[in-house]
Amino acid sequence: MKRRLPFILLAVSLLFMVLGLVSGDFRAVLEKAKTVCLECIGIG
Amino acid sequence: MELQKKRRWYQAVAAVAFNAYLPGFFKGGIYRGTPKGLCVPVFNCYSCPSALGACPIGSLQNAMASVRLNLSLARRQFGLYVIGFLGVVGSAVGRLPCGWICPFGFFQELLFKIPSPKFGVPRVLRYFKYVFLAVLTILLPLLVLDALGGGEPWFCKWVCPAGTLEAGIPLALLNTSIRGQLGLLFAWKTAVLAGFLVWMVFVMRPFCRTTCPLGAILGLFNKISLWRMTVDEETCTLCGKCQKECPVGISVNETPNSPDCIRCLKCEKVCPFGSIGHEFPGRKPRASAAPSPQEVHP
């Protein structure tokens, strides 16, 4: 089981990524990433 | 090429590769192309003028901050892309990116080269990164909402020294409209950055060891990831050279896959008996070619 665990986690994570991509998460990340993050730079 | 020299090259090339949009420094703005939506497996602020990808910790906070708003609007966006990305990196290689390609880790290692007295990190501080992860990166963005139902990226806003260094200061210098809006929060963040910069001179990678939420997440995978450190207990003499050389002070022979290990492989290089190595499925365990204890002490 211990040897299989990373493979299972990898498969589940890949599934999460695909589901996220399908549901529009990538677009949400892109929208945030291409806007200057006011919190990051200290304006708030 | 000697392994640590090779690692330096990886770190330098990665720092440039993740920040290759140089026009940003002339325009005083940031890169806005579609690849910016791709998360990078390192701590690199996406508001840095030259950043090409998305910081996974900033993205995770923003995903958490919008979960409840998305639920109320019946949108099915729960941050699965970012969570899945972190899971893929973690379950494949654990904290390997911290030691080999993280620009902020590289920056800390360079500052540590400044001649000065050197110190360790009290053990209790190592657990603080999990508090920063759980409270500032996940819970507060998820639970504290404004009037419109959205949360804030608390770690980015109140702590992240990489954001101040890579984005805040460059944009303040390059962009007059941003410079005009700076206030107390920027002063606070600059003070946090200054504190870390001083700490980095005296302590190896203090941010990675005590604060980094990305390191905290990837470190949780170290024990179970496909890429793993190995110790041959038959040849290990418990001489302690590995722990002495380890930049994050791990007892390598006891916990080779400790959550704090950044997998820089310095221990592998210094082991006089070649007892420390690493493995990956499909490849035989690899260790440095060193004599066995019997050969050294016949």
Interface residues (C-beta under 8 A of the other chain):
Chain A: K2 L5 P6 F7 L9 L10 V12 S13 L14 L15 F16 M17 V18 L19 G20 L21 S23 G24 D25 F26 R27 A28 V29 L30 K32 A33 K34 V36 C37 E39 C40 I41 G42 I43 G44
Chain B: G29 I30 Y31 R32 G33 T34 K36 G37 C39 C45 Y46 S47 G53 A54 C55 G58 S59 N62 A63 S66 R75 R76 Q77 F78 G79 L80 Y81 V82 I83 G84 F85 L86 G87 V88 G90 S91 A92 E152 P153 C156 K157 C160 G163 T164 A167 G168 L171 A172 I178 Q181 L182 G183 L185 F186 A187 W188 K189 T190 F221 I224 S225 L226
